[in-house]
Amino acid sequence: MLLCVLLGYNSYIISVLASANAKTMTLRVLFPFLAATLICGGSLIVEASQPKRPTVSAKVAVSRKKPNVAPAKTPVSSKKPIVAQPVQPQWKPFTSPDGRFTVLMPGMPKKESQTQKTYMGEIDLQIFAAQPPKQEVAYLVVYNDFPHSYGQMTNPQEILNNVQEMALKTTQSNLISHRNIRSSNGHPGKEFAYINVGGKITRTRIYLAEGRLYQVMAITSKKQQKNLAKTITGYLNSFQIVLKK
């Protein structure tokens, strides 16, 4: 169910290719982020014994005043309240089925494929997504292969710039930062971050290598972004393109 929504998010890749009929998506329907809340309730049983009547001599008048009895104290539990702790994911190396990229993922990512028709022919999108439990974050790697003729005719930097432009447009987001980068083996790339109207922040690195466009993304809330900044940077840094032999 998770990946069905992701397919719509990546429609801007097809918009870059077809330059028309882009499907408008916003990130507010991208993930049903789940906030785990643990509520611990309990009841205290208070036992108050009835005070004994004082023994009074027959010659002594019995006072009708009620004895002053201190109210029974509620027992205080020595146990500390249980606080829900975020589950730390187990980061493991993941290699794509075709062996052309590696990346650290918080568990085994789910894989989904989608075929889109463009004026250049059919384009296959391959999506790998992982969402750690009880964390408002999702990690994705998406790639698609370009037809050989398109890759030869189009300037790589132009493609990268178009991907950034369409990502902002179709998700109705504001750009936070951007810079040109290169992969560890010298392929052109671009890193940019943006925030949508719902407050979701996406950090993305995209690369063009051997006719393929790679997109490495982390999508999270503004609150979680501060806590997960180093983790997301480590995730983005772990992505490696493996050249064809």
PyMOL commands that set and color helices and strands:
alter all, ss='L'
color gray80, all
select helices_A, chain A and resi 2-9+11-18+27-29+148-153+156-170+222-238
alter helices_A, ss='H'
color red, helices_A
select strands_A, chain A and resi 91-95+101-106+110-118+121-130+137-145+173-182+188-196+200-209+212-221+240-241
alter strands_A, ss='S'
color yellow, strands_A
deselect
rebuild
show_as cartoon
